[in-house]
């Protein structure tokens, strides 16, 4: 029963109440018309009963009309009024039919059809209401002609059967139309329910999504802001919708955001930008917003924003951390540069004078031997400094290979020749085995770096071998346009335990602490060797057993050079100068000035000295020099500034004097700074006499002088 009194009755009741006065007029009119067929007393009773029922219905449907919720009791009252009212109208039709006249029958049928039409209209709102209204009327249409035949209709064709059949058809049409109406109502209710659920889902999403969704008109007038704005900016959607645009935009970002929005079109698609806004409490919030111009012809702008304040704070922290890391890296580089300079400066004098002394005829054999030991120890210290510099370059990413055509067999022989005396001093047999393809190919690679790795292998093998031999084995095989080369250094030394082999190529690592104390070393050589070989695309490793010796090996694939790629090897510069040379030595260290003078003295070089850059500029202004040897770090005026001053002299001959940096600053960036300042060449300290003589010979040659004069003109 309760389910029968569905909520559609509330809509029907509200509609019925709204039509009370038109229905009242219709009741009075029908009552007057019925006087033509029925006694006035019957008409009056019918009219009073019908109007009374409508009045009661008007009263009980007030809540439904006002849209207030009602219970089943109110609905039941309306149903009773509906049944009574329909029965009154149906009964009036029966009474008109029963008069026996054709006009009365027609009027009765019209009343029945009107009631059915009324029921059919309201069937869209309530199936229960339709049934309550149409059942009494249908029964009257179906039964009245049978139970109370109309004399006028019976006198007609076939005893009035056609009329009765048409009444049946009318009922059928009414039922069919009502069914279609009710089906339409069901579809409408399903669509409404789906729409309500969809709207609830979208509302739930809009109310709970962390991003802020907003919609603006083509004129940039706000139309909608999702409730999530309150969680981010503490403003309610209503507060924002009632304020002008950009009110809470950061003034430094407002103009850029406006221009960005103006530039967002359907053609540009979605575009995203970051900007700052002020929250209700005055705090600054970073927002990331994606703007999209809707492609529906309306020109509306959809914006999806999110709070990225935490991300911006994190970015700021990362930038600060990066700045601190870069500052630390710069400090490390500066420290390394200063330390290598300070170490190389005294080493220059130690190596230089030790080299002079050990070849001096004035010393006794014992003193010459002592000088030689000093020289060798200094060379070892210089090697340590070189390892530190190499590893620093690798860590800083400044390590680069310099591929060029080279003969691998020549590189191997060169490395063994360098350590031959070292092996002989320990009584070790140094063996070189070369198994190159026939014909032996010329390869493209960084030969000096490869030689550095081999020297490290050979030096370690000699260092850790007391007796026996050290063997260097080169082998290779050709594969298309490349050569697979393997180089192995095998010794009969102390060997390495399996536990230590895995970490042997890590920096600052040796087999064990006792080895470090007994044999010395930084533990960088093998780490640098691994970096070099891996940079070449190769592999490096070791096979060893304690007490049985070790084999350090590398394997690399290098491209084969063209047949004519490797020209004749340049001859080493002779330790002589073919022409008189006048040199200005600019050096703040008095010992190094004396060393250079001592080294160049035997070669007839005329030398002037300057203690700093300022003195050098003055000296160049007073006289002519063939070459200037310029230190980099000096008091009063450094070498870079002095070079720039000399290059700016009005005397063009003096300004283009070759300047060679002779400095302990040997890092790549320091060499680059020398060349950028206008220097022509760079010689690192400690001083290598053959290299210095070769540089002097080159920069004083007539060919170079002519080329410099041509470039200056």
TILUM-81957 format. One record per residue: residue in one letter; x, y, z of N, C-alpha, C in turn. Coordinates in steps of 0.02 Angstrom, whole numbers, plus 50000, padded with zeros to 5 digits. Example, Ala and Ser with C-alpha at 12.3 -4.5 7.8 and 13.67 -1.06 7.14 Angstrom:
% residues 2
A506604971650390506154977550390506604983550390
S506424988850354506844994750357506455000250394
END
This chain:
% residues 713
X500414994050000500005000050000500435006350000
X500945006150044501375012150050501775013149986
X501995007649955502365008249892501915010749836
X501275009149840500795011449789500725019049792
X500765021749852500715029049861501395032149847
X501605031749784502285034149768502325041649771
X502965044049765503075051249771502825055149710
X502665051449654502375054849597501695057749612
X501355054849663500705057649684500785064749710
X501365066349738501475073049764501475078149706
X501795076349650501795080749592501075081449565
X500715075849563500025075949538499585080249583
X499675079549649499285083449697499425090849689
X500065092649680500245099649672499925102449609
X499935098449554499625100749492498875101349498
X498555096649532497835096949541497635103149581
X498005104749634497855110649674497925116949632
X498465117049589498565122949547497985123949498
X497655118349477497095118949430496415119149464
X496385120849528495745120749565495235125549536
X495415131649523494935136649500494695135349429
X495115133449382494835131549316494355125549322
X494525120849366494105115049375493435116949407
X493455121849452492845124349484492385127249431
X492675131149385492265134049332491965128749287
X492385123549272492135118149230491575114349264
X491615113449330491095109849367490435113649364
X490465120149374489845124249371489545123949301
X489975124449250489725124449181489405117749164
X489735112249182489445105549168488795104649207
X488765107149269488155106549308487575110049275
X487685115949246487165119649211486945116049148
X487445113149111487275109549050486855103349066
X487025100049122486665093849138485925095149155
X485735101549168485035103149181484595101449120
X484915101249062484525099749001484315092348998
X484615088249039484475081149035484215078349102
X484425081549158484275078649223483885083649266
X483535081049318483185085549364483675090149399
X483425096149415483885101049445484145098649512
X483755094549549483975092149614484585087649606
X484555083249554485125078749542485745082749522
X485625087849480486205092049459486495095749518
X486075098349561486315102249619486715097749666
X486435091649679486795087049724487485085249695
X487475083849629488125082049597488625087749603
X488395093949587488855099749589489115100949659
X488665100349709488885101549778489385096349800
X489255090049782489715084649802490395085449768
X490385087149703491015087849665491425093749691
X491075099549700491435105549725491705104249795
X491305100749836491545099249904492165094849903
X492145089849859492735085449855493355089249832
X493275093649781493845097649757494105102349811
X493645104949850493855109549904494265105849956
X494025099949975494405095950024495095094249994
X495085092249930495725090649897496185096749896
X495905102549883496305108749882496645109849950
X496285108150003496555109250070497095104150088
X496975097750070497455092550092498085092450050
X498075095849991498675095649948499105101949956
X498975105750008499345112050016500095110850025
X500275105850065500985104550078501345102350014
X501015098049974501325095949911501425101949865
X500925106349863500975112249820501555116749841
X501675117149907502225121349933502895117749931
X502895111449909503525107749904503775105049969
X503345104650018503545101950083503505094350081
X503925091050120503885083750123503255081550160
X502935076250134502315073650165502375066150175
X501965063450220501965056350233501405052850196
X501335046350208500835042450172500125044350192
X500045047150252499375049250275499095054750230
X499485059850217499275065350173499125062750103
X499535058350080499445055550013498785051550010
X498645047850064498025043850066497405048350063
X497445053950097496875058650095496775061250024
X497335062749990497275065149921496995059649875
X497195053349887496945047749847496185046949855
X495965047549917495235046949929494855052349893
X495115058549897494785064049861494785062849786
X495345059949761495405058649689494875053449668
X494815048049708494335042749691493615045449692
X493455049249744492775052049749492635056749691
X493135061149675493025065849621492925062449554
X493345057549538493265053849475492605050149473
X492405047249530491765043749533491185048549520
X491215054649546490685059549534490605061049459
X491175062249425491145063849354490925057749313
X491145051849333490935045849297490185044649305
X489965045649367489245044649381488815049449342
X489035055649334488645060549295488585058149222
X489115055249196489085052649128488595046849123
X488585042549174488115036949174487395039449174
X487275044749216486585047349221486385050449154
X486825053849120486655056749055486515051249004
X486905045949005486805040248959486115037148972
X485945036749036485325033249055484705037149036
X484745043349015484155047248996483825044348934
X484195040348896483915037148837483935041348775
X484155047548780484195051848721484895051348690
X484915052848625485565052748590486025058148617
X485745064148631486155069648657486435067948725
X486015064748767486255062848833486815057848829
X486745053048781487275047948773487935051248751
X487865056048703488475059348679488805063248736
X488415066848775488705070748830489015066148882
X488695060448895488975055748943489645053148920
X489665051148855490305048548828490845053948832
X490665060248816491155065648818491435066548888
X490995065848938491235066449008491725060849024
X491545054749004491995049049018492685050048985
X492665052148920493295053148884493705058848915
X493355063948940493715069548972494065067249036
X493715062949074494035060349135494635056049117
X494575051949065495135047849044495715052049019
X495555057548983496085062048960496435065249020
X496035067149071496325069849132496795064749165
X496575058549168496985053249198497625052049157
X497545052349090498125051149046498655056649055
X498425062749063498905068249073499305067249137
X498965065349189499305064449253499665057749259
X499575053449209499945047149211500695048349207
X500895053949176501615055549171501915056549240
X501495059049287501755060449354501665054449400
X501105050849395500985045549443500585039849410
X500885034049410500535028149384499935026449429
X500025027449495499465026049542498875030749528
X499035037049517498495041849503498125040149439
X498495037849389498175035949326497695030149336
X497925025049371497495019249383496865021249423
X496955025249473496385027249514495875031349475
X496105034949425495655039249386495335035549327
X495725030949297495485027949235495065021749246
X495165018249303494795011949314494035013149318
X493805017949360493075019049363492795021149295
X493165025349260492915027849195492885022249144
X493415018349141493415012749093492845007849108
X492745006649171492195002149190491515004949167
X491435011449175490805014549153490715013949078
X491265015149041491225014748968491065007548945
X491355002748979491284995848958490614992848980
X490384994749039489794991349067489134995049055
X489155001749055488535005549050488135004048987
X488465003748928488055002248868487744995248871
X488064990648910487794983848914487224983448965
X487364986549023486884986049078486294990849069
X486424996649038485875001549029485875003948958
X485604999948912485615001948841485245008448831
X485505012548784485195019048769484705017948712
X484075019848723483545018548675483675021948609
X483915028048610484025031748548484575028448507
X485095026048540485645022948504485435016048478
X485005012448517484785005948495484345006248433
X483995011848426483555012748368483965013948305
X484585015248313485015016648255485285010348224
X485825011148182486115005748144486385000248189
X486174994148177486424988248214486334988948289
X485824992448309485664992948380486184996648421
X486555001348389487055005448426487715001848439
X487804996048406488424992248417489054996148397
X489044999748341489645003548322489865008448376
X489365011648408489535016548461489885012948518
X489615007348534489915003648591490615001348574
X490714999148512491384996948491491885002748492
X491655008648469492095014548470492295016448541
X491835015448588492005016848658492555012148682
X492505005748660493025000948679493705003048650
X493695005148586494305007448553494595013548590
X494165018048612494385024048648494745022148713
X494465017248746494785014848808495475011948792
X495505007948738496145004848719496665010048701
X496455015048662496915020548644497165024048707
X496715025148753496895028648815497405024648855
X497285018148859497755013948897498435013748862
X498435013148794499065012848758499455019448766
X499105025048760499435031548768499705032348839
X499335029848887499555030448956500195026248967
X500195020348936500795016148943501405019748914
X501335022748855501895026548826502095032348871
X501585035648899501735041248944502115038849006
X501895033149033502245030549092502945028149076
X503035025249016503715023248995504165029448989
X503885034648960504265040948955504455043549024
X503975042749071504115044949139504685040849170
X504675034249157505205030049184505885032049155
X505895033249089506525035349058506765042049086
X506275046449096506445052949125506735052249195
X506405048049235506645047049304507335043849305
X507465039049258508115035849255508655040949234
X508485045049184508955050149162509085055149217
X508545057049252508625061849307509055058849363
X508925052349377509325049149429510055048649409
X510175046849345510875046549321511205053349324
X510825058449303511105065249305511255067349376
X510805065549422510915067349492511535063849520
X511605057449503512195053849526512835056649495
X512795058249430513375061149397513555067849427
X513045071849439513165078349470513455077549540
X513205072649577513475071449644514205069349639
X514375065149589515065062949581515515068849564
X515285072849516515695078649498515745083549555
X515195084349591515215088849649515685086249702
X515655079649713516105076549762516835077549740
X516955076649675517635077549650517855084849657
X517425089449637517605096549640517695098949712
X517295096049757517335098249827517945095349863
X518205089649839518735086249876519395085849839
X519415087649775520045087549740520525092649770
X521155091049773521645095649803521795101449757
X521745100349691521845105749644521245110349644
X521355116649625520815121549621520595122049548
X519955120949536519685121449469519275127849464
X519405131849414519045138149406518855139049333
X518335142849322518095144149254517955151649248
X518185154549194518095161649182517795162649113
X517435168049104517125169649040517655172148991
X517445173148929517905175848879518155182748899
X517755186348938517965192948963518355192549028
X518545186449046518945185049106518555186549170
X517905185749167517495186349227517415179549260
X517545179049325517505172649359516795169849357
X516735163549340516085160149339516035154749392
X516595151549407516585146049455517275145249486
X517285143649551517905141849587517735136049632
X518125130649628517985124749668518125126049742
X517765122449786517855123549859518565122349884
X518975118649846519655117249869520075123549877
X519825129149850520195135549857520255137449930
X519755135249970519755137150041520325133750079
X520505127550058521055124150092521725127350077
X521775130350018522425133049997522505140350017
X522005144450000522065151750012521635154150070
X521225149650100520795151350157520205155850137
X520135157450072519555161150048519005156250029
X518375158050041517825153950016517725155649943
X517415151049905517295152549834516895158949824
X516405160149869516005166149863516415172549871
X516895172349918517315178249928517735179849866
X517995174649834518405175949775517975178149716
X517385175049708516955176849652516705184049657
X516685186749717516435193549727516975198849724
X517605196849714518155201749711518415202049639
X518695207849620518975208449551519555203749541
X519685202149479520255197849462520905201049483
X521395196849499522085198849516522125202849581
X521585202949620521605206649684522135203749730
X522185197149731522655193849777523265191149741
X523385193549681523985191549643524585195549667
X525155192349670525775195849689525905201249637
X526045207449658526125212949609526685211749559
X527195207949578527755206749532527565201649478
X527025197849489526835192749441526195194449404
X525825199449426525165200849399525185202349325
X525635206649303525665208449232525845202549189
X526315198549212526515192649173525945187649167
X525565186649220525005181949218524465184349170
X524315190849173523805193549128524015192649055
X524645194049040524885193148972524865185748951
X525015181348999525015174148985524305171848969
X523815174249008523115172248997522875174948929
X523055181148914522855184148850523135180048792
X523735177648800524065173748747523835166548743
X523415164348789523155157448787522545157148743
X522585153548688522035152848641521895145448629
X521375144248590521225137348571521805134448532
X522125138548491522675136148449523285134448491
X523425138348543524015136848584523935130748627
X523305128848640523185123148684523315124948756
X523385119848798523495121048869524195123748881
X524245128648926524885131548943524935132249019
X525535131349045525635131149118526145136449138
X526015139749194526505144449221526465144549297
X527005146749329527045147449401527005154749420
X526665156249474526615163149498526435163049572
X526435168949602526305169549674525645173149687
X525285170749738524675174049760524705174749836
X524265179049861524235180149934523635176449963
X523755172750017523205169450053522845174450097
X522305172250127521895176750167522275179250228
X522745175150253523135177150311523745181350292
X523815183050228524375187250205524985183450183
X524995176850193525585172950172525605172250096
X526195170950071526295170249999526265162849980
X525875161349929525785154449905526005154149832
X526425149349817526615148149747526095143649715
X525845145649657525345141749621525615139849552
X525445133749532525595131449464524925130349430
X524785134149378524125133949346524185132149272
X523755127649251523695125849181523075129249153
X523165133649105522605137349074522425134149008
X521765133248997521525130248935520925134248911
X520965136648849520395140148818519935134848788
X519305134548811518845129348790518675130048716
X518675124348682518545124248610517805123048596
X517365127048627516645126348617516335132748590
X516755137348568516495143548541516335148848592
X516355147048657516175151848709516765156248729
X517375154048715517955157948735518105157548809
X517765153048845517875152548917518565149548931
X518825151348991519495149249011519445144549071
X519695138449062519725133649117520415133849147
X520455134249213521105134449247521115129149302
X521655125449304521765120349356522415122249392
X522345123849457522915126349496523075121749553
X523715121649572523925117749630524445121749669
X524475120149733524945123449778525635120149771
X526125123949749526805121249740527295124949786
X527035127849840527475131549886528015127049914
X527825121049934528315116349962528855114549911
X528635113649848529115112049795529595117849783
X529325123949784529745129849774530235130649832
X529995129249893530455129549950531005124449943
X530815118449920531315113249910531805115149855
X531545118149801531985120449747532475125649773
X532225130149816532665135149845533215131949887
X533005126949927533505123449967534015119849924
X533765116849869534225113349824534705118249790
X534455124149772534885129149741535415131449791
X535195132449853535685134449904536205128949915
X535955122649917536425117049925536905116649866
X536635117749806537055117549746537575123149749
X537355129049770537825134649775538375133149825
X538165130049882538675128249932539145122949905
X538855118049868539285112849840539765115649788
X539515120249747539945123349697540485127549731
X540295130949785540795134849821541315130349852
X541075124549878541555119749906542015116949852
X541715115649792542125113049737542635118249715
X542415124649713542895129949695543435130449747
X543235129949810543735130249864544225124449858
X543945118549842544375112649833544865113649775
X544595116349720545025117649661545555122749677
X545345128149711545835133349730546365130449776
X546135126349824546615123349870547105118849833
X546825114749787547255110249749547745114149707
X547495119549675547945123549634548495126649676
X548305129449733548815132549776549315127449803
X549055121549823549505116549851549985113849799
X549725112549738550185110049686550705115349668
X550485121649669550955127049655551495127349708
X551275126949771551755127449826552225121349828
X551965115549807552385109549806552865109649747
X552615111649690553035111549630553575116949632
X553445122449665553935127849666554595125649700
X554585122949761555215120649789555495114549753
X555045110249725555285104549688555685106649626
X555485112349598555855114849540556595115749557
X556705119049614557405120149634557745113649655
X557395109349691557695103049714557885098649655
X557405097649609557555093449551558085096549506
X558025103049497558485106349452559205106149477
X559315108249539559995108349566560255101349579
X559805096649598560025089749607560255086849541
X559905088549486560115086249421560775089249400
X560885095549417561525098749401562085095549441
X561955094349506562475091649550562675084549532
X562185080349515562365073349504562775072349441
X562785077349397563205076949336563825081349341
X563895084349400564475088749409565115084649418
X565655086849385566305083549391566665085649455
X566405090949488566745093549547566575089449609
X566045085249606565845081349665566195074649665
X566275072249726566535065449733565995060549712
X566205054349702565725049249681565165048449733
X565355048749798564865048049852564375053749851
X564645060049844564195065849844563745065849782
X564015063749726563605063449665563045058249674
X563215052749708562705047649721562155050549766
X562355054249817561855057449862561415062249823
X561725066249779561335070849738560845067049693
X561075061249667560625057149626560035054449665
X560175052549729559615050149771559115055749784
X559375061749795558915067449805558495068449742
X558815067949684558455068949621557915063549611
X558105057249625557625051849617557035052549664
X557185054349728556645055149777556185060849757
X556475066149730556065071749707555625069749649
X555895065649604555495063149549554905059049573
X555025055049626554475051149655553945055649683
X554165060849718553685065649746553295069149691
X553645070649637553305073849580552785069149550
X552945062549549552465057649524551835057449568
X551935057949634551355058049680550915064049665
X551225069849656550845075949641550465075049575
X550805071949527550475070749462549875066149469
X549925061049511549355056549522548765060349553
X548915064449602548385068349635548035072849584
X548435076149541548145080549491547725076549441
X547965070849420547585066749373546915064649402
X546925062249464546305059949494545825065849505
X546095071649522545665077549530545335079349464
X545705078749409545405080049343544845075149329
X544965068849345544455063749332543825065149373
X543905066749437543335068249480542955074349456
X543325079349432543005085549410542715085049339
X542805079249306542545078449239542965082149187
X543575084249205544005087849159544475083149122
X544415076749135544865071849104544635070549032
X545075071448984544905070348914545465066548880
X545275062148834545755058548794545945062648733
X546545061448707546795064948648547005059748596
X546525056748560546695051348514547125053848456
X547595049748436548035051148380548335044548356
X548565044248294548885038048270549505036348310
X549595030048328550195028048364550335020648350
X550965018848363551185011948355551185008648423
X550735003848437550695000848504551344997448524
X551704994348477552334991048494552844996248517
X552855002048483553325007248503553145009948572
X552485010448587552275012948653552495008048708
X552445001548694552644996548743553394996848755
X553784997248701554514997648708554725003948746
X554385009448732554545015648766554435015048841
X553885011848860553745011048932554265006648966
X554465001248933554954996848964555645000148968
X555805004348919556445007848921556475012648980
X555905015648996555895020549052556045017149118
X555785010949129555875007549193556455002449191
X556805002149135557334997149129557864997949183
X558095004049195558605005149246558345003449315
X557715005049328557405003449393557404995849404
X557254991949353557264984649359557974982049368
X558424985049329559124982849334559414984149403
X559234989749434559484991349501559274986049552
X558694982749542558464977549588558664970549565
X559034970149510559244963649485558694959649454
X558174962849429557604959449399557684959049323
X557444953649294557464952849223556834955849193
X556914960649147556344964049116556264961249045
X555694957949034555564954448971554994957948934
X555094958948869554564961748827554384956748772
X553754954848768553524950148717552974953548677
X553084954048613552604957448569552364952348517
X551714951048516551404946548468550884950448428
X551134954648384550694959048345550484955548281
X549904957348254549704954548189550204956548135
X550214952748083550674954148028550264956147967
X550324962147941550774967447964550504970848026
X550964973548068550764976948129550384983348112
X549774984248140549374990048122549564996248163
X549415002048133549455008348170548745009748195
X548695011248260548035012148291547925019448308
X547295021148322547115027948343546915027648416
X547295031048459547155031148530547595036248564
X547515036748630547915041448669548525037748695
X549065037948657549675034248674549975036448740
X550025043048755550315045048819549925042348879
X549255042348874548865039748929548945032148935
X548985028748879549105021548880549785020048910
X550275024048892550945023148920550935024448996
X550515029149018550455030449090550205024349127
X549715020849098549455014749129549985009349131
X550345008449075550875003349073551425004849123
X551615011149129552135012949178551905011449249
X551265012449261551005010849328551045003349340
X550834999349290550884992049297551614989949308
X552064992649267552774990649271553094992949336
X552954999049357553245001649418553014997549478
X552364995949481552104991949536552424984949535
X552484982049475552774975349470553494975349496
X553874980349476554574980749500554594982149575
X554144986449598554144988349669554014982249714
X553534977849693553324972349737553664965749718
X554184965949678554544959749660555264960249685
X555464955449728556144955549755556634952149708
X556414946749677556854943049632556444939749578
X556764938249523556404934949469556364939549409
X555764940349383555684944049320555024947849318
X555014952549273554394956249256554324955749180
X553744953349158553634952249086553044956449062
X553174960149008552634963948976552464960348911
X551824958548904551604954548846551074958548808
X551204959948745550724963448701550484958448648
X549834957948642549544953648590548934957148561
X548744955148501548164958348470547894954148414
X547264955548396546954952248339546514957348303
X546494956748238546124961448196545394959148190
X544944963948196544224962648189543934968248148
X543804966948083543554972048037544044977848035
X543804983848052544224989848050544504991548119
X544504986748164544744988048232545234982548252
X545604984148305546084979348332545944978348406
X545844972048425545754970348495546444969148525
X546654973548571547324973348598547304971448672
X547744966948692547814964948762548544966048782
X548634969448838549294970548867549284967948938
X549764963748955549794960849022550504961649049
X550544963349114551184963849149551184958649204
X551634953749198551664948149246552304948549286
X552254947749352552854947949394552884941649437
X553444940749469553544935049515553594937649587
X553184942849601553234946149666552824942949720
X552614947149768552294944649829551574942349818
X551264944749764550574942749751550074946349795
X549434945249779548884948749814548364943549833
X548094944149894547574939549916546914940849881
X546514935549876545874936049841545414941249872
X545444942049937545004946849972545174954049954
X545804955349935546004962249921545934964049847
X545874958949804545864960349732545274964649712
X544684963549743544084967149723544124974649732
X544494976849784544524984049798545174987149773
X545574983449736546244985849718546224991949673
X545704992549632545674998149585545285004049612
X545105003849677544795009549709545335014449732
X545155020749739545645025849758545885024749830
X546495026549840546825026149906546815019049934
X546815014049890546785007149912547425003449893
X547714999649942548254995049929548074988349960
X548494983449948548314976749970548184976450045
X548614979350085548504979650157548954985150185
X548834986550249549194992050281549944990750283
X550134984450293550844982950297551194984350230
X550854982950175551134984550109551224992050103
X550724995850126550785003150121551375005650160
X551495002950220552055005250260552725003050230
X552724997050200553354994250177553564996950109
X553074997850066553244999749997553055006949980
X552625010050020552425016950005551925017349949
X551765023449929551285024549874550645027749898
X550305030949852549685034449869549065030149862
X549115024749823548525020749810548075023849756
X548345028749718547945031949666548105029149596
X548695026249588548915024249521548445019649486
X548225014249519547785009449488547085012349477
X546865016549524546215019849515546215024249453
X546765027949444546825032149384546875027749322
X547235022349325547305017749268546625015049248
X546215013149297545545010549281545135015849245
X545165022149269544775027449237545005028549166
X545665028249154545925029349086545695023749040
X545765017549062545585011849019544825011849005
X544425013249056543695013349046543495019149001
X543865024749005543725030348959543865028348887
X544345023848878544495021348811544015015848789
X543535014148832543055008948815543305001948827
X543835001248868544134994748879543994991948948
X544354986548964544284983249029544974982549060
X544984982449127545614981849164545494976849220
X546024972949237545934968049290546604965349314
X546564960749362547164957749390547014950549408
X547514946249397547484939249418548094938249464
X547964935949525548514935549572548374930349625
X548934927949655548904923449713549494925149758
X549374924949822549894926749871550494922149862
X551084925349855551704921649849551854919049779
X551394919949732551494917349664551544922849611
X551494929049632551534934449584550854936749559
X550864941849515550244944849490550304946249416
X549714946549385549664948649315549134954149309
X549364960049295548904965649283548814966249208
X548194966749186548054966749114547534971949095
X547534973749032547024978049004546864975648934
X546234976748915546014974948848545614980748819
X545794982948759545444988548727545374987048653
X544834989648624544724989448552544844996448524
X545324997048479545485003548450545415003248374
X545205008648344545145008748270545835008748238
X545865005748180546485005448141546555011848100
X547145014848104547265021048067547425019547994
X547335024447950547535023547880548285022147875
X548485019247820549185017047812549675022747820
X549495028747796549965034347798549835039047856
X549445036747906549255041247961549845042848007
X550305038148015550855039048062551475041048022
X551665047448029552255049947995552885048148034
X553415050748012554055049548047554035052648116
X554305049148165554335051748233554805057648236
X554575063248266555015069048270555605067448314
X556165069948294556775068848333556755073148396
X557035070248449557065074048511557495080148502
X557275085548533557645091848527558335091048557
X558805093148521559495092848547559585098148600
X560015096548647560135101248703560615106748682
X560455109848626560865115548601560395120548570
X560645126748565560275132048530560695134248472
X560375134848414560745136248353560885143648343
X560615147948386560705155148377560745158548445
X561045164348448561065168048512560355169848533
X560215169048596559545170448622559605174848684
X559175180048683559145184448743558475183148776
X558505181248840557905179048876557805183448938
X557155185348949556975188749011556615183649055
X556905182249114556625177449161556245181449214
X555585180549216555165184049264554955178949317
X555245179449377555155174349429555265177749497
X554775176849541554835180049607555265176049654
X555375169649640555785165449684556515165949662
X556935168349708557635169549691557995163049674
X557825157649710558155151149697557995148849626
X557365149649605557185147449538557515151849485
X557585158349499557945162649451558665160249443
X558975158449499559655156049495559695149349459
X559175145049470559175138549437559125139349361
X558665143549339558595144449266559235147249236
X559535151949271560165154749247560695149349243
X560715145049294561205139649295561085134649238
X560455132849227560295127949175560435130649105
X560285136949093560375139749026561075142549014
X561465143249068562135146049062562575142449012
X562585135849013563035132248967562855133048893
X562265135748878562045136248809562115143248780
X562485147548815562625154248789562015158748785
X561525157448829560925161648829561045167748872
X560885173748844560945179948882560305180748923
X560385181548988559805181449033559765187849073
X559165190949073558995196249120558435193549164
X558385196049224557865193549270557435199349296
X556825197649314556355202349345556005198749401
X555895202349456555605199149516554845198849514
X554525202749472553795202649468553575205349400
X552925205449388552665207649324552795214849309
X552775219049360552895226149348553605227349322
X554095223949352554785224649328554845221849257
X554465216649241554495213749174554245218749122
X553695222149137553425227149090553935232649078
X554255234949133554755240249126555345237749085
X555575231549096556155228849061556005228248986
X555395225948968555225225348898555185232148864
X554995237248903554965243948876555655246848864
X556165244348901556835247048894557235243648839
X557125237148830557555233548783557175228048747
X557525224848700557225219448660557445212648687
X556955207848687557085200948708556795196248656
X557145190648648556895185648601556325181648630
X556355180248696555845176348730555785178848801
X555175178548828555055180148899554805173848933
X555155171548986554925165949028554565169049087
X553895168149090553475171849137553165167149189
X553295168649253552945165049306552225167649309
X551785163949341551085165849343550905169449408
X551085166449465550915169449530551515173349557
X551435179949561551975184249586551665190149623
X552035193049671551785199049705551815205049659
X551535210649682551515217049646551095216449583
X551315212249535550925211149474551035203949451
X550475200349442550535193249422550695192749348
X550855186649327551065185549258550525186849207
X549895185349224549355186549176549275193949161
X549275197949214549215205249205549805208049166
X550405205649185551005208049150550975206349076
X550715200449059550665198448988550195203148951
X549635204748982549155209248950549455216148940
X549835218448989550155225048983550665225148926
X551045219748921551545219448867551205219248799
X550665215348793550315214948729549995221648710
X549895226048759549585232548745550095238048734
X550745236548733551255241648723551185244848654
X551365251248651551345254848587551865252148539
X552435249948565552965247148524552745240148502
X552545239448439552265233148417552775227548416
X553405229048404553915223848405553985220948475
X553995225448524554035223148594553395219548615
X552825221948590552175219148610552085211948587
X552415210148531552315203348507552895198648525
X553295200548574553825196148599553515189548623
X553775183848602553495177448627553555176948703
X552995175048735552975174348808552785167148823
X553215163848861553105156848881552985156648956
X552415153848974552275153049046552715147549073
X553085149149126553485144149161553255144449234
X552795139949251552445140649314552275133849343
X552165133849408551935127749442551185126849436
X550835131649406550115131049394550005126949330
X549835120549338549805116049280549125113049268
X548615115149307547945112549295547685115049227
X547255111249193547015113249126546725120349124
X546325121949175546025128649174546545134049184
X547095132449220547625137349229548025138249165
X548145132849129548485133449064548055137549016
X547395136349017546955140148974546965147548990
X547005149149054547025156249075547665159549049
X548215155949049548835158749022548765160448948
X548485155748910548415156848838547915162448824
X547375162848864546885168148855547185174948869
X547655175348915547975181748932548445184148878
X548635179748831549075181748777549745178248775
X549855173448820550475169648818550455164748759
X551045162848736551105158648677551185151348693
X551455149748751551615142748767551605141848842
X551645135548864551625134148935552115128548951
X552545129749000553015124749026552895124149101
X552745118049123552615117149193553245116049233
X553205117849296553755116449343553595109849377
X554105106049396554825107349391555055107849318
X555595111349309555845112849242556145106649211
X555945105449148556245100149107556685103649056
X557355102849065557825106649023557735105348949
X557675099048926557575097948854556955101448827
X556405101148865555795104448843555885112048839
X556235114848889556355122048889556785124048829
X557315120148815557745121748758557355121148693
X556925115948689556525115048628556055120848618
X555745123348672555295129048667555675135348646
X556265136448675556665142348655556855141948582
X557055135948560557245135048490556655136548444
X556065134048463555475135048421555275142348416
X555215145748473554945152548473555445157848450
X556075155848442556565160648415556745159048344
X556425154148314556585152348245556355157748197
X556695158748141556505163848092555795162748065
X555615156348055554945154948028554395157648074
X554475156348139553975158748187553975166348189
X554575169448187554615176648189554265179748129
X554355176848069554035179448009553275178748014
X553035173048039552325171848045551995176848094
X552335178148150552065182948200552055189948171
X552585191748132552605198348102552045199148050
X551915193748012551385193947962550695194747994
X550575191048049549935191548084549835198448115
X550395201448140550345208048171550185213448120
X550435212448058550295217448006549595216647977
END
